[in-house]
Every structure is written in structure tokens, then in C-alpha cells.
Amino acid sequence: MALGPPKVFISYSHDSPEHARRVLSLAERLRKDGVDAQLDQYVSGTPPEGWPRWTLDKLDWAEFVLVVCTETYYKRFRGHEEPGKGKGADWEGQLISLVIYAENRITKFVPVLFEPRDEPFIPRPLSSHTHYVLDSEENYDNLYAFLTGQVGVVPSILGPLKPRTREAVRPLRFDVSDLSARQSALCNIPDRNRFFTGRQDVLAEIHNALTQQGQAALSGLGGVGKTQTALEYAHRHSAEYDHAFWVKAGSRESLVSGYVTIAGLLKLPELRGSTVVDGDAFGKFDGVGESDLRNGLRLEGGQWVK
């Protein structure tokens, strides 16, 4: 918003006494609303410095110049009027064009219309500026807001930046990293769900947690896709691990069965003599713990995820 009253000069053509009166009424309304509007009708007679210099001084003084566009003004602005007629608008048009092209200050000159039908008579150098049709209080308020620097909406307070989870990437390796392609890889991960989609943010959070803390957990109601998300992560990041094991923890029996399966892959001595049911050691064998699996993996070597 301007610190003092906005300084506005009104450039127009004397089309008729009615038109001149309408322009004067606009100047009076602006002055009533705190805008220092000036136009030639406020001068008594001829200014001592003459009209050309007076006009040039007003253009320099003004922060904004309201250009009241009519067919007559357009002709005189372009220099198409009859010789000796409408010299004021002709002269102002030349000065406005010089200021625009020499100083690139197009926002200083504001086209205003009293009738929508006068829009084709906006001078071409001003055609890119927003114009105002003064046929309602709302449109006048829009012009007033522009002149007083009160256009637009006050922006809200700037908040802090929102941290975004970024996926950590393992440095480039040149060995064979696909679990299915490595003879030494130990893996019992179920087949991948080829219809899995989405959950990119969750997968990235899991990866960051495992990278930074060495462990991650998914929680939520049954059926929301925790198992499928974990399975997708295991397949997507299998190349980052030497071994990958899958254990169902829905019950004690499934957990023990999963550990027994892993023990079989590791060929742990504790597995000897246990009962095998459906290809898995179970029943008599109930003593394999995570520490046993870790010890077995130390013998095998490598990085693992379970």
C-alpha cells in the first residue's frame, strides 16, 4: 500500500461537455476517496508554463496515469484526427508512447472505459495492461484497489519446510546381486505379487528405517496390505542383501516353522533328528532361535534381512 495519497493524472479527450463532466466526476470521486487526482479542468485558464510543459510535468509527477479510452481519444492518440483538432490528447499520446518505449513503464498507464463498447479503442501500447470498465461500484473498487496497492489477498504466514522421506541408495556393486542368480544366496521369500501397486512412501520409509536403524515394523488393521508391502519390499531390495528370509509370525507355530525352515537352509546341527512335516522340520524341533540363525549366517557370511 502506498505511504501517501496516490498521485494520479487523468488523460482524456474533450469528446463532448457530457464526457468532460463525467471525467471530472471520476476525478472528484477519487479525491473524495483519498487519491490525489489531477486533470486539466482544475487549471484556471492556461498554465503559465503552457499546456505542453504542464502536461509533461504532470506525467512526471503522477504515479499512475488514467487513460480514458474513447474513439475520439484513440484517433488523437494515433494522430489520425483532423489537423488542428484535439491537440491536447494528440500531445499526451505522443508523450505516453515515448515514456512507455523509452522507460518501459507500461504499468504506470492504466486504460479506463466508461462503456464496454470502447474496448477496441484502447491504444495498442496499453493493450497488455489490465483495463477497467467504470460502469459499477465493483469495477470502481477494483480500480481503487489497484491505485492504492490493495489488490489481491494477503498471503498466510509462511510455514516451515515439510521434511520429505528420501530413499537411500546402496553404492554401485559389480558382483552378481540378484538373489535368484546367486548360488550362495539363501532365500525363502514367497513369489512376488505382480498386481502390487502404490505404497511408494511406505516402501521408502521402510528402506530408510532399515538403512539407518537396522530394523523396521509395519502396523495396522488386518487386511490393509502389510504383508504384501513387506513382500514387495523384500523383492524390490533383494539385491542389497546377500540372504533374505521370510517368517510368518501369525502364531507361535508359524514362527517356529519359519525358523526351522531357515535352520534347514543354514544346515544348523540343531536340526538333526527333528521331525519333518510337509517338508519342514517340526514337532520335536523347537529350539532354534534368532541367535542360532545369526550364528549360522556368520558361518555363511554376508548381509541378511528377515
N, C-alpha and C positions, 0 to 999 in steps of 0.2 A: 504494500500500500504506500502511496506517495506520502512524503513527510509533510508537504504543504499542499495548498489547493492546486489541483492540476491546471496547467495553463493550456488553454485550447483556443485556437484561431479557427474561424469558420470561413471557408472559401465557397462562394456560390455565385450564381449569375442572377441578374435582375430580370427574370423572365416576365414578371408582372408584379403590380403592387401587392396582390394577394400572396404571391410566392415570397416576396421580400418580407411581408408581415409574418408569414409562417416561420421563416428562418429566424427572425427576431424573437419570436415566441420560444423557439428552441433555445436560443442563447439565454433568454430570461429564465427558462426552466433550469438550465444547467447552473446558472449563477445562484438561483434560489437553493439548489442542492449542493452548493459549496464548490462548484467548478468555476474557475476564472475564465469565462468565455468572452472572447473579443471578436468583433466584426466591424465592418466599415460604417454601419449605421450609428455606432457610438461616437463617431467623429463629427464635430461641428464644422460644416463646410469642408474645406480642403486642408489637409495637414500641412504644416509649414515645410516639411521636407519633401512634399509631393507624394502622390499616390504610389508610384513605383517603389520609392525608397521606403515608404511606410509599410507597404506590403512585404518587402524583403525583411524589414526589421521584425515584423510580426511572425514571419515564418521562422526566423532565427529564435525569437522569444518563446514560441509555443513548444510544448512537449508533444502535443498532438494537433493535427490539422484535420478538421472535419470537412470533407469534400462533399457538398450537397449535389448529387448527380441528377441531372435532368437532360433532356435532349438538347436544350439550348446551351447548357454548360459544356456538354460533350463537344458540340460544334466549336465553341470558343476555345476550349482546351486544345482541340486539334488544330486550331487556326483555320477552320472552314467557314467562319462567319463572314458576313459581308464586310468589306473594308470600312474601318472607322466605327464599327459597331461592337459593343461588348469588349472594350479594351481591357477592362479590369480582369475578367475571367481569362482572357487570352494571355495576359501578362502573368497571372498567377499560375496558369497551366504550364507556361514555359519554365517558371521558377521551380515548380514542383517536380517537373521532369528532370531538371538539372540536379536538384538535390538527390532524387532517387538514384540517378545514374552515377553521379559523382561521389556520393557518400554512402550509397546502398542502405538508405534508411527508410525502407518502404513501410515499416510498421508505424512510422510517425503519421502517415497519411491514411485516414480512415474514411472509406466511402459510406455515406449515409443516403437513404432514399426516403421520400415521403410516400411513394407509391411503388408497389411491386413491379408495375409495368415499366419503371425506369431502370430496371436492372441492366438491360442491354446498353445503357449509356454510361456505365462505369468505365472511365478511361482505362485503356489497356495496361498502362504501367501499374495500376492499382487493382487489377483483376484478381491477383493472387491473395489479396488481403480479405479477411472476413468483412462482409458488409452488413449494415444494419438497416432494416426497414422500419422506420419510426411510425408505425400505424397502430401501436398498442402500448400499454404500460409495461407489459412483459418485455417487449423489444427495447423500449427505452431503458428499462432496468439493466438489460444485457449490455447496452452501450455504456451506461453509467458505471457498471461493474468493471468494464474494460478500462475506462478512463481513470478510474480510481484505484486500479490494481487489486480488485477484489473478485477476479474471475476464478472459477474453479472451486475445488473442495480442499479444505485444509487436510493435509496428509496426517495419518496417525503417527504416533511415536514409533521410531524405528526400533524393532526388537533385536535380540541377539541372533547371531547366525545359528542355524539348526545343524548340529553335527550329523554327518551322513556316514553310514557304515560303508567302508571301502574294503573290497576283497584283497586279501594278501595273496601274493603270487610267489610260488617257490622258484628259486633261481633255475636257470636252464641246466638240464642234465642231458648227457648224450648216451646214457645206457638205455637198455630196453626197460620202459617203465610201465607198460601195460600188464596188469596182474595176470590176465589170461594168457599173455605171451611169455611169461617168465616161468621157467620150470621150477625155480626155487621159491616162487610165491606160494604162500599158504592162504587160502581163501575159501570161505563157505557162504559168501553173500548170495542171497536168492537172486533170481533173474530180475532184470530191470523192468519197471513198468513203463512201457513205451507210450502210454497215454498221459504220463505225468506232465503237468504244465504249471507255470506260475511259481509262487513262493520264492522269488529271487532274493528278496530282502532277508527272509528267514535263512535261506541257504548261506548267504553272505555272513550273517551273524553267527551261524554255527561254525563257519570256517575261521572267522576271527577269534571266536572263543577257543577253539582247538589250537589255533596257532599261538595265541597269547597265554592261555591258561592250561592247555593240555586236556581240557575236558569241557563238555557241553551237555545240556539237558533240554529236552522238549517236553512241555507240559500242556495240558488242555483236556477237554472232554473227549470221551471216546468217539471215534468216527470222524474227527476233524482232519485226519491225514498225517498224524505224527509219524506213523510207521513208514508210510510212503515217502515222506520228506526225508527221513533218515536213510531210507534205501536209495533214494535219488542222490543224496549227498555222498554216500559210500561209493556209488558207481562214478559219479562225476569227479571225485577227487581220489580215485583209487591209485592214480599214477603218482601221488605224493607219498604213498606208503609202500613198504616192502611186503607187508602182510595185512590182511583185512579179515576180521572175524565177525560173525553175526550171531547174537544170542537173544532169544526171546525171554523176556522177564515177566511174562504174564502170570506165572505161577512158579512155585519152588521147583516143581518137577521139570517145567520147560527150561528153567535156568540151569538146573543140574544137567539136563540133557544137552544143553548148548555147550556147557563147559566140557562134558565128556566128548562131544564131537571135536572140539578144539584140541583136547588132550590126545585124541586119536590122530589128528593131523600132525601134532608135535611128537607123536610116538613117545609119550611120557611113560616111564616104568610103572607108575601107579595104575595104569590102565590094565596091566596084565592080570588075568584071572577074573575080570569082571564079566557080567552077563551082557550079551548083545541082543537088543530087541529092535527089529526093523532097521538093522544096520548101525544102531547107536549102542554104545555101552551104557547099561542102566541097571538098576536093581542093586546088585552087590556093591557097585562102584558109587560112592557118594563122598569122596574125599578130595576131589580136585577143586582147588580154589584159585583165585586170580593170581596169588603169589606163585603157585605152581606153573601157571601158564606163562607168567613173566619170566620165570627161570628157564622154562623151555625155550622161550623166544630168545633169551640171551645166548643160548646154545646155538640157535639158528642164526642169530644176528639180524639187524635191520630195525626199521621203524614200523610200528603197528598201530592199528586203530581198531577199537571194538565197539 
